[in-house]
């Protein structure tokens, strides 16, 4: 059985933690559920080795909040399992978020302490959204952050996302969206293509080659059906013989070959020489097989035209979560803050801007609260939060997925050069609290 996201418009209300309803029931009982509150989503630190993070999943968050309703099915489940009492069930039956949400636009960069999402509403309305919001933002931002590093390492060469077989079936759809936002050219996931309009591409697996009595027969079947602009998988047996057979079958107009195993750098070099010698000078070389940003960077000098990336991108390339938290920072207009060791937070609703030099290079992220002095604006300052929800309704004309792709491109260009390195180091720009 898949997640409720499989059915468009299905309730998302039980994509949450039991403890949220425990807090709600208790707050309803003692009369604190209606207190005006502000919750913020932020990351205390970036994953180890990362210089920046990419905000992704905001559109999915807003869609999921719109579907956060307790229908008869959800209420019956909660009643049967005695999760909450009758008074709380009655409150949930009428639940509809009516507050405000502001946040960083999708495709924006974030750094430690950035107020990525600000949720304003009653305690009861806002507290029950914690798990839903974090599960989406932590997953999608982790994928987008990894994918942005890979896109940068590819240096303009296209990457196809092909990790659907390496993660949960619906996580694969979200991962394809996040990777596309971060600069991947296409995805192999057809549901992502349908749901988000992402271009899809696909070749064949080794099973197709093994199905046929000879490599030539497999190539011929594929070319006869798909045309000469297709991509032929040449490493099932012997790559040199495979390339020779591929060009013989498809001719010198063959679209591409794919190498999916071995030391792909030297193999791509030899393949380019062989293709050129056979007259297939325009035939592209696509490589895949356990690639990540470091492997892609190592291939920059090789004659590779495109990459296929699977496992590393859908698992965040070693950082499968963005480490974001959802913390209460204001109650009745007054700042509140957690002081636990290693889990401290800063009280008060925050605003943020990114400061740039005249050249466009970002120099720092400036964050302030209502209780602190508002920083004096400089000509190249960029306000970071935008309105997302007002009085429970999603704001009209929010940026699209393609807008997010363009925003991220501009943001990455603005980073100092050292902030784009794949090596360990400090965040690309400092976060300054005033």
DRENKOLFI-62412 format. One record per residue (C-alpha): residue in one letter; x, y negated, z. Coordinates in steps of 0.25 Angstrom, whole numbers, plus 2048, in hexadecimal, padded with zeros to 3 digits. Layout:
[baro a,[X,Y,Z]]
...
This chain:
[baro x,[800,800,800]]
[baro x,[806,7F2,7FC]]
[baro x,[805,7E5,804]]
[baro x,[7F8,7DD,803]]
[baro x,[800,7D4,7F9]]
[baro x,[7FD,7DE,7EF]]
[baro x,[7EF,7D9,7EE]]
[baro x,[7EE,7CB,7EA]]
[baro x,[7E6,7C3,7F4]]
[baro x,[7E6,7CE,7FF]]
[baro x,[7E7,7C9,80D]]
[baro x,[7F5,7C7,813]]
[baro x,[7F0,7C6,821]]
[baro x,[7F6,7D3,826]]
[baro x,[804,7D1,820]]
[baro x,[808,7CC,82E]]
[baro x,[80D,7D0,83B]]
[baro x,[804,7D5,847]]
[baro x,[80B,7CB,850]]
[baro x,[805,7BF,848]]
[baro x,[7F7,7C3,84C]]
[baro x,[7FB,7C6,85A]]
[baro x,[800,7B7,85B]]
[baro x,[7F3,7B3,854]]
[baro x,[7EA,7BA,85D]]
[baro x,[7F1,7B5,86A]]
[baro x,[7F1,7A7,865]]
[baro x,[7E2,7A8,862]]
[baro x,[7E0,7AD,86F]]
[baro x,[7E7,7A2,877]]
[baro x,[7E3,797,86D]]
[baro x,[7F0,793,867]]
[baro x,[7ED,799,859]]
[baro x,[7E8,78B,854]]
[baro x,[7F4,783,859]]
[baro x,[7FA,77C,84C]]
[baro x,[808,782,849]]
[baro x,[813,782,83F]]
[baro x,[81B,78E,83B]]
[baro x,[827,78E,832]]
[baro x,[82E,798,829]]
[baro x,[83D,797,829]]
[baro x,[84A,79F,829]]
[baro x,[854,79D,835]]
[baro x,[85F,7A2,82B]]
[baro x,[861,7A7,81D]]
[baro x,[864,7B5,81B]]
[baro x,[873,7B9,81D]]
[baro x,[87B,7B4,811]]
[baro x,[870,7AB,80B]]
[baro x,[872,79C,808]]
[baro x,[864,799,805]]
[baro x,[856,79F,805]]
[baro x,[84B,79E,7FB]]
[baro x,[83C,79C,7FF]]
[baro x,[833,7A6,7F8]]
[baro x,[826,7AC,7FB]]
[baro x,[81E,79F,7FE]]
[baro x,[814,7A1,7F3]]
[baro x,[812,7AF,7F8]]
[baro x,[810,7AA,807]]
[baro x,[805,7A0,802]]
[baro x,[7FE,7AA,7FB]]
[baro x,[7FF,7B4,807]]
[baro x,[7FA,7A9,810]]
[baro x,[7EE,7A7,807]]
[baro x,[7EB,7B6,808]]
[baro x,[7ED,7B6,818]]
[baro x,[7DE,7BA,81B]]
[baro x,[7D9,7C4,825]]
[baro x,[7CE,7CB,81D]]
[baro x,[7C5,7D6,823]]
[baro x,[7D0,7E0,820]]
[baro x,[7DB,7D9,828]]
[baro x,[7D2,7D6,833]]
[baro x,[7CD,7E4,834]]
[baro x,[7DB,7E9,834]]
[baro x,[7DF,7E0,840]]
[baro x,[7D2,7E4,847]]
[baro x,[7D5,7F3,846]]
[baro x,[7E3,7F2,84B]]
[baro x,[7E0,7E8,856]]
[baro x,[7EA,7DE,851]]
[baro x,[7E2,7D2,856]]
[baro x,[7D5,7D0,85E]]
[baro x,[7C8,7CC,859]]
[baro x,[7CA,7BD,85B]]
[baro x,[7D7,7BD,852]]
[baro x,[7D0,7C6,847]]
[baro x,[7C5,7BB,847]]
[baro x,[7CF,7B0,845]]
[baro x,[7D7,7B8,83A]]
[baro x,[7CA,7BA,832]]
[baro x,[7C9,7AB,830]]
[baro x,[7D8,7A9,82E]]
[baro x,[7DD,7A0,822]]
[baro x,[7EA,798,824]]
[baro x,[7E6,78A,824]]
[baro x,[7F3,783,827]]
[baro x,[7FE,77D,81F]]
[baro x,[80B,783,819]]
[baro x,[817,77C,814]]
[baro x,[824,782,80F]]
[baro x,[830,783,806]]
[baro x,[82B,785,7F7]]
[baro x,[82F,793,7F1]]
[baro x,[83C,792,7EB]]
[baro x,[842,788,7F5]]
[baro x,[84F,78C,7FD]]
[baro x,[84F,78D,80C]]
[baro x,[859,78D,817]]
[baro x,[85A,791,826]]
[baro x,[84F,789,82D]]
[baro x,[847,785,820]]
[baro x,[838,783,823]]
[baro x,[834,78C,818]]
[baro x,[825,78D,81C]]
[baro x,[81D,785,826]]
[baro x,[810,78A,82A]]
[baro x,[807,780,831]]
[baro x,[7FA,785,838]]
[baro x,[7F4,78A,844]]
[baro x,[7FC,795,84C]]
[baro x,[7F2,7A0,848]]
[baro x,[7F1,79C,839]]
[baro x,[800,79B,838]]
[baro x,[806,7A6,841]]
[baro x,[7FF,7B1,839]]
[baro x,[806,7AD,82C]]
[baro x,[814,7B0,831]]
[baro x,[817,7BE,82C]]
[baro x,[810,7BC,81F]]
[baro x,[818,7AF,81C]]
[baro x,[826,7B5,821]]
[baro x,[824,7C2,81A]]
[baro x,[822,7BB,80C]]
[baro x,[82D,7B0,80E]]
[baro x,[837,7B9,814]]
[baro x,[836,7C3,809]]
[baro x,[835,7BA,7FD]]
[baro x,[83F,7B0,802]]
[baro x,[849,7BB,804]]
[baro x,[847,7C0,7F6]]
[baro x,[848,7B2,7F0]]
[baro x,[854,7AF,7F7]]
[baro x,[85B,7BB,7F3]]
[baro x,[856,7BA,7E5]]
[baro x,[85B,7AB,7E4]]
[baro x,[869,7B0,7E7]]
[baro x,[868,7BA,7DC]]
[baro x,[863,7B0,7D2]]
[baro x,[86E,7A7,7D6]]
[baro x,[878,7B2,7D4]]
[baro x,[872,7B6,7C6]]
[baro x,[876,7A8,7C2]]
[baro x,[86A,7A7,7B8]]
[baro x,[86A,7B5,7B3]]
[baro x,[85C,7BB,7B5]]
[baro x,[858,7C5,7C0]]
[baro x,[84D,7CE,7C0]]
[baro x,[846,7D2,7CE]]
[baro x,[845,7E1,7CE]]
[baro x,[844,7E5,7DD]]
[baro x,[835,7EA,7DD]]
[baro x,[83A,7F8,7E0]]
[baro x,[842,7F4,7EC]]
[baro x,[838,7EE,7F5]]
[baro x,[829,7EE,7F9]]
[baro x,[820,7ED,7ED]]
[baro x,[81A,7E0,7F1]]
[baro x,[827,7DB,7F6]]
[baro x,[82C,7DD,7E8]]
[baro x,[822,7D3,7E2]]
[baro x,[826,7C8,7EC]]
[baro x,[834,7CB,7EA]]
[baro x,[833,7C9,7DB]]
[baro x,[82C,7BC,7DD]]
[baro x,[837,7B7,7E7]]
[baro x,[842,7BC,7DE]]
[baro x,[83B,7B5,7D2]]
[baro x,[83A,7A8,7DA]]
[baro x,[849,7A9,7DD]]
[baro x,[84D,7AA,7CE]]
[baro x,[84B,7B8,7CA]]
[baro x,[847,7B8,7BB]]
[baro x,[83D,7C4,7BB]]
[baro x,[838,7CF,7C4]]
[baro x,[835,7DE,7C1]]
[baro x,[829,7DD,7CA]]
[baro x,[81C,7DD,7C2]]
[baro x,[813,7D9,7CE]]
[baro x,[81C,7CD,7D0]]
[baro x,[81B,7C9,7C2]]
[baro x,[80B,7CA,7C3]]
[baro x,[80A,7C3,7D0]]
[baro x,[814,7B8,7CE]]
[baro x,[817,7B7,7BF]]
[baro x,[825,7BB,7C0]]
[baro x,[82B,7C0,7B3]]
[baro x,[82D,7D0,7B4]]
[baro x,[838,7D8,7AD]]
[baro x,[83B,7E7,7AD]]
[baro x,[844,7F1,7A6]]
[baro x,[844,800,7A9]]
[baro x,[84A,809,7B4]]
[baro x,[854,815,7B2]]
[baro x,[848,81E,7B3]]
[baro x,[843,819,7A5]]
[baro x,[851,81D,7A0]]
[baro x,[851,82A,7A6]]
[baro x,[843,82D,7A1]]
[baro x,[848,82E,793]]
[baro x,[851,838,78D]]
[baro x,[85B,82E,789]]
[baro x,[85F,820,78C]]
[baro x,[85D,81C,77D]]
[baro x,[84F,822,77E]]
[baro x,[84C,819,78A]]
[baro x,[851,80D,784]]
[baro x,[84A,80F,777]]
[baro x,[83D,811,77F]]
[baro x,[83F,804,786]]
[baro x,[843,7FC,77A]]
[baro x,[837,801,772]]
[baro x,[82D,7FD,77C]]
[baro x,[834,7F0,782]]
[baro x,[83C,7EB,776]]
[baro x,[84B,7E8,775]]
[baro x,[84A,7DD,77F]]
[baro x,[849,7E7,78A]]
[baro x,[853,7EA,795]]
[baro x,[859,7F8,794]]
[baro x,[85F,7FF,7A0]]
[baro x,[86C,804,79C]]
[baro x,[873,80A,7A8]]
[baro x,[86B,817,7AA]]
[baro x,[876,820,7A4]]
[baro x,[882,819,79E]]
[baro x,[882,80A,79C]]
[baro x,[88B,809,790]]
[baro x,[883,813,789]]
[baro x,[876,80D,78E]]
[baro x,[879,800,788]]
[baro x,[87D,806,77B]]
[baro x,[870,80D,77A]]
[baro x,[868,801,77E]]
[baro x,[86E,7F9,773]]
[baro x,[86C,804,769]]
[baro x,[85D,805,76D]]
[baro x,[859,7F7,76E]]
[baro x,[863,7F0,765]]
[baro x,[86C,7E4,768]]
[baro x,[85F,7DC,76C]]
[baro x,[85E,7E4,779]]
[baro x,[859,7DB,784]]
[baro x,[861,7E0,790]]
[baro x,[867,7EC,796]]
[baro x,[866,7EE,7A5]]
[baro x,[871,7F4,7AE]]
[baro x,[86C,7F9,7BC]]
[baro x,[878,800,7C2]]
[baro x,[887,800,7C4]]
[baro x,[890,7F5,7C5]]
[baro x,[888,7EC,7BC]]
[baro x,[892,7E1,7BA]]
[baro x,[89C,7E9,7B2]]
[baro x,[891,7F1,7AC]]
[baro x,[88A,7E4,7A7]]
[baro x,[898,7DF,7A1]]
[baro x,[89A,7EC,799]]
[baro x,[88B,7EC,795]]
[baro x,[88D,7DE,790]]
[baro x,[899,7E2,788]]
[baro x,[892,7EE,782]]
[baro x,[885,7E6,77F]]
[baro x,[88D,7DC,777]]
[baro x,[895,7E6,770]]
[baro x,[888,7ED,76B]]
[baro x,[882,7DF,766]]
[baro x,[878,7DE,772]]
[baro x,[87E,7D0,776]]
[baro x,[871,7CB,77B]]
[baro x,[86D,7D7,783]]
[baro x,[86C,7D3,792]]
[baro x,[872,7DB,79D]]
[baro x,[869,7DD,7AA]]
[baro x,[86F,7E3,7B6]]
[baro x,[868,7E8,7C3]]
[baro x,[86B,7F2,7CE]]
[baro x,[86C,7ED,7DD]]
[baro x,[86F,7DE,7D9]]
[baro x,[86F,7D3,7E3]]
[baro x,[874,7C5,7E3]]
[baro x,[883,7C9,7E5]]
[baro x,[883,7D3,7DA]]
[baro x,[87C,7C9,7D1]]
[baro x,[887,7BF,7D4]]
[baro x,[892,7C9,7D1]]
[baro x,[88C,7CB,7C3]]
[baro x,[88C,7BD,7BF]]
[baro x,[898,7BE,7B6]]
[baro x,[893,7CB,7B0]]
[baro x,[88A,7CB,7A3]]
[baro x,[87D,7CE,7AA]]
[baro x,[871,7C7,7A5]]
[baro x,[866,7CB,7AF]]
[baro x,[865,7D2,7BD]]
[baro x,[85B,7DB,7C3]]
[baro x,[85A,7DA,7D2]]
[baro x,[852,7E3,7DB]]
[baro x,[855,7E8,7E9]]
[baro x,[85D,7DC,7ED]]
[baro x,[853,7D1,7EA]]
[baro x,[847,7D8,7F0]]
[baro x,[84E,7DA,7FD]]
[baro x,[854,7CC,7FD]]
[baro x,[862,7D1,7FA]]
[baro x,[865,7D4,808]]
[baro x,[85C,7CA,80F]]
[baro x,[84E,7D0,80E]]
[baro x,[848,7C5,816]]
[baro x,[84A,7B6,817]]
[baro x,[849,7B6,826]]
[baro x,[83E,7AB,827]]
[baro x,[836,7A9,834]]
[baro x,[828,7A3,837]]
[baro x,[829,79B,843]]
[baro x,[820,792,84B]]
[baro x,[826,784,84B]]
[baro x,[81B,77B,850]]
[baro x,[80E,77C,858]]
[baro x,[805,770,85A]]
[baro x,[80F,767,853]]
[baro x,[81A,76A,85D]]
[baro x,[827,772,859]]
[baro x,[829,77F,85F]]
[baro x,[835,788,85D]]
[baro x,[83A,796,860]]
[baro x,[847,796,868]]
[baro x,[84B,7A5,868]]
[baro x,[859,7A8,866]]
[baro x,[85C,7AA,857]]
[baro x,[84E,7A7,853]]
[baro x,[84C,799,857]]
[baro x,[844,78F,84E]]
[baro x,[842,780,84D]]
[baro x,[835,77A,852]]
[baro x,[82C,771,84A]]
[baro x,[827,771,83B]]
[baro x,[832,76E,832]]
[baro x,[834,767,825]]
[baro x,[840,769,81B]]
[baro x,[847,762,810]]
[baro x,[854,766,808]]
[baro x,[85E,75B,806]]
[baro x,[866,75A,7F9]]
[baro x,[872,752,7F3]]
[baro x,[870,749,7E7]]
[baro x,[875,754,7DF]]
[baro x,[86A,75D,7E3]]
[baro x,[872,766,7EC]]
[baro x,[86B,76A,7F9]]
[baro x,[872,767,806]]
[baro x,[869,76A,812]]
[baro x,[85B,76E,816]]
[baro x,[855,764,820]]
[baro x,[84A,769,82A]]
[baro x,[843,760,834]]
[baro x,[837,761,83D]]
[baro x,[82C,756,840]]
[baro x,[833,754,84D]]
[baro x,[840,750,846]]
[baro x,[844,745,83E]]
[baro x,[840,746,82F]]
[baro x,[84D,746,827]]
[baro x,[84F,739,81F]]
[baro x,[84D,73D,810]]
[baro x,[858,73D,806]]
[baro x,[855,73C,7F7]]
[baro x,[858,74B,7F4]]
[baro x,[850,751,7FF]]
[baro x,[846,75C,7FC]]
[baro x,[83B,75F,805]]
[baro x,[839,76E,806]]
[baro x,[82B,772,80B]]
[baro x,[81F,770,803]]
[baro x,[810,772,806]]
[baro x,[80B,780,804]]
[baro x,[7FE,782,80B]]
[baro x,[7F5,777,810]]
[baro x,[7E9,77A,819]]
[baro x,[7EA,788,816]]
[baro x,[7EA,786,807]]
[baro x,[7F6,788,7FE]]
[baro x,[7FB,77C,7F8]]
[baro x,[7F8,77A,7E9]]
[baro x,[803,77A,7DE]]
[baro x,[80E,781,7E6]]
[baro x,[81B,784,7DF]]
[baro x,[81A,791,7D6]]
[baro x,[824,79C,7D6]]
[baro x,[82B,796,7CA]]
[baro x,[82C,789,7D1]]
[baro x,[832,790,7DD]]
[baro x,[83D,796,7D3]]
[baro x,[840,788,7CE]]
[baro x,[841,783,7DC]]
[baro x,[84B,78D,7E0]]
[baro x,[853,78B,7D4]]
[baro x,[854,77C,7D8]]
[baro x,[857,77F,7E7]]
[baro x,[862,788,7E4]]
[baro x,[869,77E,7DA]]
[baro x,[868,774,7E6]]
[baro x,[870,77D,7EF]]
[baro x,[87F,77B,7F1]]
[baro x,[887,785,7EA]]
[baro x,[88C,78C,7F6]]
[baro x,[87E,78E,7FA]]
[baro x,[87C,797,7EE]]
[baro x,[887,7A1,7F2]]
[baro x,[884,7AF,7F4]]
[baro x,[88E,7B0,7FF]]
[baro x,[88B,7AE,80E]]
[baro x,[88A,7A0,813]]
[baro x,[882,795,81A]]
[baro x,[875,791,814]]
[baro x,[876,789,807]]
[baro x,[872,77C,80E]]
[baro x,[871,779,81D]]
[baro x,[863,777,824]]
[baro x,[863,76B,82C]]
[baro x,[858,769,837]]
[baro x,[855,75A,83B]]
